[in-house]
Each structure stands twice: as C-alpha cells, then as structure tokens.
Amino acid sequence: MSGINIKKLIELIVTEVINELDKRGYEITFVDNKDNENKNDSYEIDMREFKTPVLTENMLTQAGNNFSRIVIPKGTVITPGAKEFINKKRIKIIYKQI
C-alpha cells in the first residue's frame, strides 16, 4: 500500500478550491505576514452589526483614497456601484473569516 504525501494532497486540494472560486468570479488574494506589516495600505470596514454584510460605493468613498486593499467579511454582498469603484481604483479585496 502506497503512502499519501500529505503536503502534495493539501496542495492539490487548495489548487482545486482556488480554481473553482476563480470560475465563480472570486478574486483570490494571498496575504502573508509581510503584507500585514503595512496596514496603511489596507482599509477594513467593520460589519459586525450586519446580519448580511453589504459593501456599498458610499462606504468606499467615505473611506478616502489612501488604500489599495479592502478587508471585508467573507460572504459580504458587494453592490454594483461598489464593484465598479473597486475595479476602477484597482482595489484588491481581502476576505476575512468572521
């Protein structure tokens, strides 16, 4: 009986999940500790009080222009206006587990 290389198995699973998310239109951003050191580049919107978080264009315009990444809860609904703003400004979305 052949042993399973756990690292290879994890790599295959992660690759399949990323491919599926990409097919569904999700932008995947990898964050490592180096990215966390430069917090001025990211803007996080607190949506803890929302039953279903919704990101609007108004929320983004109120945040100013000093960020290239936005951190939002996983599962946040992004309105068409917010999506247009994000695409126009080339903002990366980072999804945070609640």
C-alpha positions in Angstrom: 0.0 0.0 0.0 1.4 3.4 -1.0 1.6 6.2 1.5 0.0 9.6 0.7 2.2 12.6 0.8 0.1 15.0 2.9 1.8 18.1 1.6 1.0 17.1 -2.0 -2.6 16.2 -1.1 -3.1 19.6 0.5 -1.5 21.4 -2.5 -3.9 19.5 -4.9 -7.0 20.4 -2.7 -6.1 24.0 -2.4 -5.4 24.3 -6.1 -8.8 22.8 -6.9 -10.6 25.1 -4.5 -8.8 28.2 -5.9 -9.7 27.1 -9.5 -13.4 26.7 -8.5 -13.5 30.1 -6.8 -11.9 31.7 -9.8 -14.5 30.1 -12.1 -17.2 31.6 -9.9 -15.7 35.1 -10.2 -14.0 35.4 -6.8 -10.7 37.3 -6.7 -8.2 35.4 -4.6 -5.6 37.4 -2.7 -2.9 35.7 -0.7 -1.9 37.5 2.5 1.3 36.7 4.4 2.9 38.3 7.4 4.8 40.7 5.2 1.5 42.1 3.9 0.2 42.6 7.5 3.2 44.8 8.4 1.9 47.5 6.0 -1.5 48.2 7.4 -1.8 51.7 5.9 -2.3 50.1 2.5 -5.4 48.3 3.7 -8.8 49.5 4.8 -11.0 47.3 6.9 -14.8 48.0 7.2 -16.4 46.8 10.5 -19.5 45.0 9.6 -20.1 43.0 12.8 -23.5 44.6 13.3 -24.7 43.5 9.8 -26.7 40.3 9.7 -25.7 40.1 6.0 -22.8 42.4 5.3 -23.2 44.7 2.3 -20.5 46.8 0.8 -21.7 49.9 -0.9 -20.0 52.5 -3.1 -20.8 55.1 -0.4 -18.8 53.1 2.2 -15.8 53.1 -0.1 -15.9 56.8 -1.0 -16.2 57.7 2.7 -13.0 55.7 3.3 -10.9 58.1 1.3 -8.2 57.2 -1.2 -5.3 56.0 0.9 -5.7 52.3 0.4 -5.2 49.7 -2.3 -6.8 46.8 -0.5 -10.0 46.5 1.4 -10.7 43.9 4.1 -14.3 42.7 4.4 -16.0 39.7 5.9 -16.3 36.5 3.9 -19.8 36.4 2.3 -20.2 40.2 2.0 -22.6 41.3 -0.7 -20.9 43.8 -3.0 -23.2 46.2 -4.7 -22.7 47.0 -8.4 -21.6 50.6 -7.6 -19.0 49.3 -5.1 -17.8 46.7 -7.6 -17.4 49.4 -10.2 -15.5 51.6 -7.7 -13.2 48.6 -6.8 -12.5 47.8 -10.4 -11.9 51.5 -11.3 -9.4 52.1 -8.5 -7.9 48.6 -8.8 -8.5 47.8 -5.2 -7.8 44.2 -4.1 -10.4 42.5 -1.9 -9.3 40.5 1.1 -12.0 38.3 2.6 -11.8 37.9 6.4 -13.3 35.0 8.3 -15.8 36.2 10.8 
